[in-house]
Amino acid sequence: MAELYTTIEKEAIAEFEEKKSIFIGHAMPVKTEEEAAAFVKELKNKYRDATHNVFAYVLGDGTVQRYSDDGEPQGTAGMPVLDVIRKSGCTDTAIVVTRYFGGTLLGAGGLVRAYSHAAKLALDEANVITYEKYAVLKLTCSYSDYGKYLAETEKFGLINDGVDFAENVTMNLAVKSSRLSDFEKLISDTSNGKLAPEKVGERFDYR
């Protein structure tokens, strides 16, 4: 499991005009090829009167990468859009760039620049965000000690996912994986070696 995970936060759209051609960039966070394909299909239907609906997407650890020029000269549309996603470091990201032809040919270089620009605008609107890997923990203590450990966890700056009050108190926590050993030492020192957090999983989070 990688330490960092970069993707986009939300669906977004951005538009600009180049020599009377209208370029509309659409970005969408996706998790599977099925989701990406559905996103592409939806926009092709929505903009069925457009000249081109170019797409690219990257999934998972980057091993899944697809693109289409959708009728534009080879290498002038889909690949530039894919390059924008790659350079951003994003994964689980799909971009569709819709073009309404304005009557003026842009040439190969002009097409590459236009499709790249539309993709970048959409990506910026979608908000590129990098998540860090967190260890998900449970820390169980007595009611009498709860206040002491709560204060220590708050000072440490981790995420509090809630507290379960039963026979004992169980704190549900998440700490950056890079700081897990420091937190374990803190709890060990505070409890004189009698208490240790239980790691129950991992997740990506943003703080």
CORVENZI-V593573 format. One record per residue. N is the residue number from 1. NEAR is the number of other C-alpha atoms within 12 Angstrom. D_CENTER is the distance of its C-alpha to the mean C-alpha in Angstrom with 2 decimals. Layout:
n={N/N}
near={NEAR/NEAR}
d_center={D_CENTER/D_CENTER}
//
This chain:
n={1/2/3/4/5/6/7/8/9/10/11/12/13/14/15/16/17/18/19/20/21/22/23/24/25/26/27/28/29/30/31/32/33/34/35/36/37/38/39/40/41/42/43/44/45/46/47/48/49/50/51/52/53/54/55/56/57/58/59/60/61/62/63/64/65/66/67/68/69/70/71/72/73/74/75/76/77/78/79/80/81/82/83/84/85/86/87/88/89/90/91/92/93/94/95/96/97/98/99/100/101/102/103/104/105/106/107/108/109/110/111/112/113/114/115/116/117/118/119/120/121/122/123/124/125/126/127/128/129/130/131/132/133/134/135/136/137/138/139/140/141/142/143/144/145/146/147/148/149/150/151/152/153/154/155/156/157/158/159/160/161/162/163/164/165/166/167/168/169/170/171/172/173/174/175/176/177/178/179/180/181/182/183/184/185/186/187/188/189/190/191/192/193/194/195/196/197/198/199/200/201/202/203/204/205/206/207}
near={15/17/19/23/29/32/40/33/26/22/25/29/28/27/28/25/22/24/19/16/26/27/38/38/43/43/48/44/35/29/24/22/25/15/20/31/27/19/30/36/20/18/30/24/15/14/23/16/14/23/23/33/39/48/49/44/47/41/33/24/22/22/13/21/29/31/33/30/29/25/18/29/22/18/24/29/42/39/34/39/46/43/30/40/44/32/20/25/26/39/41/38/53/53/57/56/55/46/40/27/23/16/13/15/18/23/15/17/17/21/35/29/25/37/48/37/31/42/48/38/30/38/44/29/24/28/24/32/27/22/24/25/26/30/31/28/32/28/38/30/30/22/19/13/21/22/15/17/32/30/18/24/30/18/14/23/18/30/26/25/17/17/21/20/16/12/11/16/22/26/35/28/35/38/39/30/28/18/19/27/17/19/33/31/20/24/29/19/16/21/22/12/13/17/22/26/33/24/24/16/19/22/25/25/24/21/15}
d_center={15.03/13.36/13.42/10.09/6.57/4.69/2.15/4.08/5.71/8.56/11.04/13.18/16.42/18.50/21.99/24.62/28.03/29.50/33.23/33.23/30.40/27.58/24.02/21.34/17.69/15.31/11.53/9.84/6.77/8.88/9.67/13.14/15.51/17.35/14.63/14.15/17.96/18.50/16.38/18.43/21.60/21.15/20.93/23.78/25.83/25.06/25.96/28.59/30.94/28.74/29.92/26.69/23.24/21.41/18.07/15.69/12.66/11.10/10.37/10.50/11.88/12.64/15.96/15.36/15.61/17.61/19.08/22.18/24.52/26.01/29.44/28.77/30.45/28.80/26.24/26.16/23.27/20.80/20.68/20.14/17.13/15.77/16.71/14.71/11.42/12.84/14.02/10.84/9.60/6.54/6.57/6.56/7.35/10.94/13.27/16.87/19.45/22.66/25.88/29.18/31.80/34.01/36.94/36.45/35.27/32.69/33.43/31.06/29.93/29.53/27.39/25.03/24.74/24.36/21.65/19.71/20.25/19.20/15.89/15.29/16.43/14.08/11.02/12.53/13.17/9.69/8.84/6.71/5.72/6.54/7.34/10.82/12.78/15.33/18.61/19.64/23.33/26.46/29.26/32.54/35.52/38.67/38.98/41.11/38.48/35.48/35.88/36.11/32.89/31.03/32.12/31.03/27.50/27.17/28.43/25.99/23.01/21.09/19.53/22.23/21.26/24.84/28.33/30.55/34.24/36.56/39.32/37.18/34.11/30.75/27.86/24.35/22.25/19.11/19.44/17.44/18.52/19.96/22.26/23.27/26.64/27.46/26.90/28.99/31.70/31.66/32.29/34.88/36.69/36.66/38.05/40.38/38.69/39.09/35.51/32.21/28.76/27.87/24.51/23.39/19.89/16.55/13.07/9.91/10.25/10.14/13.65}
//
